[in-house]
């Protein structure tokens, strides 16, 4: 296409770039935002369109790590970190027990416990004979001195202040000092950043240069008097004020082809999910379901996952902003589960041996696993009985070919006096071979706080290789007996997205939710 024809097809976002810059300019998104007041999405569109027309070409990429201030980090920058608030409280009020500090500062038990641990390691706090947190006056006075390296708490304060002052709340790793990088390592997370002051992210800066053809097109633009300020539509405001009479409008291409009409079809993935449901119903399973918003109690505590333990990091959850907590938890299950955590209750276990927090357990989250449906079903399940559900789950995760930030699991339980690990392996084989269509399957010992034994099932994809289909096991007595069940219970939570990945012949989970209609049409033809 010659320069004159290209002029008619250019968008104002492209026009402004062509008129402003030459082939000597190295351009990136940041420069366009600063000099042309573009938003990041506008920059990406401009570069994409110019590249497609041969008027711009990529001139390099630069990987970088950035730290983004989270809502929790903004709260810390305004109110102070838990460590700062505890030090301030003890300096004003004197020694206090940790529950007293929680109540006075409105902090959760886990936050106070974590902050106390960090301050103890640094020598700022200690525990006296009455189990009260005591401030080390010498450390506190020394932390204000100008000698030696700054205490970690002071470095964290400076990082929060820098990020809060930045327009986008971002800090570049390359711009941090060694001390700041060390401090950032303790307050930033890549996954589950809801409980961290900063979210660490890998970003890529892409550079572009205009091609020699761009200069010819820019000359045509100037000759035609095109500025990039032309309007693309008549608005009610233009009509009302009469401004349309003086405005300059972009030309319309009446030769542009009309949109192709495509008939509606059922989505291949939806059909796959329905086929899984049909198969399980034909085997005598009853379907269960539940809400997307759950309490920590049913999502984790009822499944014998300790409240303040690294085992819970298996599930990085999304918290609900408002309301933050449920009004109550059903009895007698709350008391029975709390007892199982504290000392084992009537289950024959020693439990986790900690003080169960009855307020923390009310916290509302988006469910992170389908097993929450099984936990809710146990108190009302028939024995013998078979139940299943297809649950949408939410878990902070890095999106790639086999991981999504929200995903679907097929969750199931089988209750009965005679069920065993052999029974469970039979169901897992059915899912792997008959549903997913895998030809190579293996079973790997796993760990889940709520099952013993625990088994992971893996299948081999022709392109992606081996990957986990999901986890399973036999519920521990701490789970079943606390919820009123006295017989063995088989349980599994398998990624139905991953089964579809194999069954539909795809190589990336993201293809299941592609907006590309042609891709969806082809996928359905393959499935049929």
ABEGO torsion letter per residue (X at the ends): XBAAAAAAABBAAAAAAAAABBAABBBBAAAAAAAAGBBAAAAAAAAAAAAAAGABBBAEBBBBBBBBBBAAAAAAAAAEBAAAAAAAAAAAAEBBBAAAAAAAAGBBAAAAAAAAAAAAAAGABBBBAAGBBBBBAAAAAAAABABEBBBAAAAAAAAAAAAAABAAGBBBAAABBAAAAAAAAAABBABGAAABABBBBBBBBBBBBBBAAAAAAAAAAAAAGBAGABBABBBAAAAAAGAAAABBBBBBBAABBBBBBBBBBBBAAAAAAAAAAAAAAAAGBBBBBBBABBBAAAAAAAAGBBABBAAAAABBBBBBAOBABBABBBOAAAAAAAAAAAAGEAAGBAEAGBBBBAAAAABBBBBABAAAAAAAAAAABBOBBBBBBBBBBBBBBBBBAABBABBBBBBBBBBEAABBAAAAAAAAAAAAAAAAGBABBBBBBBBBAABOBBBBBBBBBAAAEBBBAEBBEBBBAAAAAAAGBABBBBBBBBBAAAAAAAAAGBABAAAAABABAAAAAAAAAAAX
